[in-house]
Amino acid sequence: MQSTKHIIKAKLPKIYSHELINNLFAHPYTKVEFITQDLNIHRNTASKYLNQLVDIGVLTKHKLGKDNYYLNNELYALLSD
């Protein structure tokens, strides 16, 4: 969790927030809807944040049906060990 926090803080300081980190580590995955509710931001902004996190390698984007799921790579690795 700490390494992800430092990566986001260093590479994406404008989107970094404690609420975002909490959301990313509440479950192994997140969705746009979860971010909009937890951070109280617009859907487009949440989508932009998640795609930026994919770009820096913190999340991996998976499309299932019409929904996108964003897998937290670090948390998934911890849980799968």
Beta strands, then each sheet from edge to edge (+ up, - down):
strand 1: 29-30
strand 2: 59-64
strand 3: 67-72
sheet 1: 1+ 3- 2+
end
